[in-house]
Amino acid sequence: MSRVPLPGPRAIALVAAACCMLGCYVVSTHELRGEAPIALDPALAGAWRALDDDGEATEADAFTFTSHGDHYVLAIVGEEEVYEVTTARLGGHRYANAVEIGDEGGAIALFRYHVEGDELQIASLDRDAVARYAARGELIVSGDVADPARPLVLTSSSAQLEALLLAHGPLELFPGPGQSAFRIAKR
């Protein structure tokens, strides 16, 4: 899998919508592998649109997950960036690793997602939760934890992050429905 510098702010907002302000996000140097080899999750495949406050699909911000071998290609309407996305299962939850195609670097955007019918909920790592675990020595990060305008780079290994997720549950690090998770619907 190729690695990139930080994903674009619009892509983070569109795919995760976990942060309202530019730059208050977390990226990782390691992907989530899960309990089995990373495989495609057919529930992600297809075209998706954002939902408005009434739960209706909007015409804006459409994107598609297209299978390409052992990963998805994520394309966002109106954006040049294209992402390679792999999926993993861990403790009964689903996760996605997104890396911008064509750039060299080391940042991976990590997401927890849930598909129910034609609705997809996606949540990125919660910056404050990551900072709390880093302060306790349970996660390793680089970047200024006190500066929310700068991204945090999670440098803990895949095994360290996965052990923490299994011990504490994903809602400790990834917001749940009704918090800042992003809801989208299949077209």
C-alpha positions in Angstrom: 0.0 0.0 0.0 1.3 3.4 -0.9 1.7 6.0 1.9 1.1 9.7 1.7 1.4 13.0 3.6 -1.7 14.2 5.4 -5.0 13.6 3.6 -6.7 16.7 2.3 -9.0 18.5 4.8 -12.0 18.2 2.5 -11.6 14.5 2.1 -11.3 14.1 5.9 -14.4 16.2 6.3 -16.4 14.4 3.6 -15.4 10.9 4.6 -15.5 11.3 8.3 -17.0 14.7 9.2 -15.6 14.1 12.6 -14.1 17.5 12.9 -15.8 20.8 12.1 -12.6 22.9 12.1 -9.8 22.5 9.6 -6.9 20.5 10.9 -8.3 19.0 14.1 -7.8 15.4 12.9 -5.6 12.4 13.6 -3.7 10.3 11.1 -1.7 7.2 11.7 1.6 5.7 10.5 0.2 2.2 10.8 -2.9 0.7 9.4 -5.5 -1.4 11.3 -5.1 -5.0 10.2 -7.8 -6.7 12.2 -8.2 -10.3 13.2 -7.9 -11.6 9.7 -6.1 -10.5 6.6 -7.6 -7.3 5.2 -10.3 -8.1 2.7 -12.9 -6.1 0.8 -16.2 -5.4 2.5 -18.8 -5.6 -0.2 -21.2 -3.4 1.9 -19.0 -0.4 1.0 -19.1 -0.8 -2.7 -21.0 1.7 -4.7 -21.9 5.4 -4.9 -22.9 7.3 -1.8 -24.3 10.8 -1.0 -24.3 12.9 2.2 -27.6 13.0 4.2 -29.1 16.4 5.1 -30.7 17.1 8.6 -33.9 15.4 7.5 -32.2 12.2 6.5 -32.6 12.9 2.8 -29.7 12.3 0.4 -28.2 15.5 -1.0 -26.9 16.1 -4.5 -23.6 17.4 -3.2 -20.5 15.5 -2.0 -21.1 12.2 -3.8 -18.3 9.6 -3.7 -17.8 6.1 -4.8 -16.0 3.0 -3.5 -14.9 0.9 -6.4 -13.2 -2.5 -5.9 -9.7 -2.8 -7.3 -8.0 -6.1 -6.5 -7.6 -6.3 -2.7 -8.7 -2.7 -2.0 -11.2 0.0 -2.9 -10.5 3.1 -4.8 -12.4 6.0 -3.2 -13.2 8.9 -5.5 -14.9 12.1 -4.4 -16.9 14.1 -7.0 -15.2 17.3 -7.7 -11.9 16.4 -6.1 -8.6 15.4 -7.7 -7.5 13.2 -4.8 -8.2 9.5 -5.0 -7.7 7.2 -2.1 -6.8 3.5 -1.7 -9.0 2.0 1.1 -8.6 -1.3 2.8 -11.0 -2.7 5.4 -10.5 -4.8 8.5 -12.6 -6.4 11.2 -11.6 -6.2 14.8 -13.8 -7.3 17.8 -17.0 -7.3 15.7 -16.4 -3.8 14.4 -15.4 -2.7 10.9 -12.5 -0.3 10.1 -11.1 1.4 7.0 -7.6 2.6 6.2 -7.5 5.4 3.6 -4.3 6.5 1.9 -4.1 9.0 -0.9 -2.9 7.4 -4.2 0.1 8.8 -5.9 1.7 10.6 -3.0 4.7 9.4 -0.9 4.6 9.7 2.8 3.3 7.8 5.8 -0.1 9.1 6.9 -3.2 6.8 7.0 -6.6 8.1 7.8 -8.3 5.5 10.1 -12.1 5.1 10.3 -14.6 3.0 12.1 -17.7 2.3 9.9 -21.0 0.6 10.1 -23.3 -0.2 7.2 -27.0 -0.8 7.8 -29.2 -1.2 4.8 -28.4 1.7 2.5 -26.9 3.9 5.3 -23.2 4.1 6.1 -21.9 5.7 9.3 -18.3 6.7 9.3 -16.2 8.1 12.2 -12.6 9.1 12.3 -10.3 9.0 15.4 -11.3 11.4 18.0 -8.4 13.8 18.6 -9.2 14.5 22.3 -9.5 10.7 23.1 -6.2 10.0 21.3 -4.6 12.8 23.3 -5.9 11.4 26.6 -4.6 7.9 25.8 -1.2 9.5 24.7 -1.0 11.4 28.0 -1.5 8.1 29.9 1.2 6.4 27.8 -1.2 4.0 26.1 -0.8 5.5 22.6 2.2 7.2 21.0 1.7 10.4 19.0 3.8 13.1 17.4 2.7 16.6 17.0 1.5 19.2 19.4 -1.3 17.8 21.4 -2.2 21.2 22.7 -2.5 22.8 19.3 -5.9 21.7 17.7 -5.0 23.5 14.5 -2.3 20.9 13.8 -2.9 17.2 13.1 -1.8 14.5 15.5 0.2 11.7 14.0 -0.5 8.4 15.8 2.7 6.4 15.7 1.6 3.5 17.9 2.0 0.1 16.1 -1.0 -1.6 14.6 -0.8 -4.2 17.4 -0.8 -1.5 20.1 -3.8 0.3 18.7 -5.7 -2.9 18.1 -5.1 -4.1 21.7 -6.4 -0.8 23.0 -9.5 -1.0 20.8 -10.2 -4.5 22.0 -9.6 -3.6 25.7 -11.7 -0.4 25.8 -14.0 -0.7 22.8 -14.1 1.5 19.7 -16.3 4.2 21.0 -13.5 5.3 23.3 -11.5 6.4 20.2 -14.1 6.7 17.4 -17.3 8.6 18.0 -20.5 6.7 17.8 -23.9 7.5 16.1 -25.4 10.7 17.4 -21.9 12.2 18.1 -19.8 13.3 15.2 -20.2 10.3 13.0 -21.0 11.0 9.4 -24.2 9.4 7.9 -24.4 8.8 4.2 -26.8 6.9 2.0 -26.4 4.8 -1.1 -27.6 6.4 -4.3 
